[in-house]
Amino acid sequence: MPPMSPFDLLNFNLRLTALIVDTQTVMALRIWGMSGALPQRPGENLRMVQEKGPAMLKAFSAGSAALMAGKRPDQVVDAALAPLSRKVRYNRKRLLR
């Protein structure tokens, strides 16, 4: 297993920053929707709660698989965050429509 290069670290940090920004955007949009400041689709609050379990299961499974495959720590975290990043990105795009 090759060691982590500075470019790997930069790439990892950029993906993590994108996840953080997308997560904050989704949280703000949902809070504004719950307060009535923005229009909200029916069932959005229920959807928000119901999607957590499956998303975390996918993240745990992907991270565990990477760990058992002998990946580097940054690759394990990246594998675990990938399903969450996809879901958060989808939610951001959907809520901004």
TAMO-V330595 format. One record per residue. N is the residue number from 0. PSI is psi in whole degrees, 0 to 359 (* if undefined). OMEGA is omega in radians with two decimals (* if undefined). NEAR is the number of other C-alpha atoms within 12 Angstrom. Layout:
BEGIN
N;PSI;OMEGA;NEAR + N;PSI;OMEGA;NEAR
END
This chain:
BEGIN
0;121;-3.14;10 + 1;148;3.12;10 + 2;163;3.14;13 + 3;129;3.12;16 + 4;165;3.08;13 + 5;327;3.11;11 + 6;325;3.05;11 + 7;316;3.14;18 + 8;317;3.11;19 + 9;314;3.14;14 + 10;317;3.12;17 + 11;314;-3.13;24 + 12;324;3.09;19 + 13;318;3.11;15 + 14;322;3.12;25 + 15;319;3.10;23 + 16;319;3.10;16 + 17;319;3.10;22 + 18;317;-3.13;27 + 19;314;-3.13;20 + 20;315;3.12;18 + 21;319;3.14;27 + 22;316;3.13;25 + 23;322;3.12;18 + 24;314;3.13;23 + 25;316;3.13;27 + 26;315;-3.14;21 + 27;315;3.14;20 + 28;320;-3.14;29 + 29;321;3.10;30 + 30;317;3.09;20 + 31;323;3.09;19 + 32;318;3.13;22 + 33;328;-3.12;20 + 34;349;-3.14;13 + 35;1;-3.13;12 + 36;335;3.08;12 + 37;150;3.04;16 + 38;144;-3.10;17 + 39;139;3.10;23 + 40;148;3.06;19 + 41;138;3.10;11 + 42;5;-3.11;13 + 43;320;3.13;22 + 44;319;3.10;20 + 45;318;3.13;14 + 46;319;-3.13;16 + 47;320;-3.13;26 + 48;317;-3.05;14 + 49;334;-3.08;13 + 50;347;-3.07;19 + 51;311;-3.09;18 + 52;305;3.13;14 + 53;323;3.14;17 + 54;318;3.13;23 + 55;325;3.09;23 + 56;317;3.10;17 + 57;319;3.13;23 + 58;315;3.13;26 + 59;317;-3.14;23 + 60;315;-3.13;22 + 61;318;3.11;25 + 62;319;3.12;28 + 63;319;3.12;23 + 64;318;3.11;19 + 65;321;3.12;23 + 66;315;-3.13;20 + 67;339;3.09;15 + 68;357;3.09;15 + 69;26;-3.13;15 + 70;161;3.07;22 + 71;158;-3.14;21 + 72;320;3.13;23 + 73;327;3.12;26 + 74;326;3.10;30 + 75;313;3.14;24 + 76;319;3.12;28 + 77;318;3.12;31 + 78;321;-3.14;30 + 79;326;-3.10;28 + 80;341;-3.09;34 + 81;310;3.12;28 + 82;324;3.12;26 + 83;319;3.13;34 + 84;318;3.13;29 + 85;316;-3.11;22 + 86;316;-3.13;25 + 87;318;3.12;29 + 88;317;3.10;25 + 89;315;-3.14;19 + 90;319;3.12;27 + 91;312;3.14;25 + 92;318;-3.11;16 + 93;317;-3.10;18 + 94;337;3.12;26 + 95;351;3.11;21 + 96;*;*;12
END
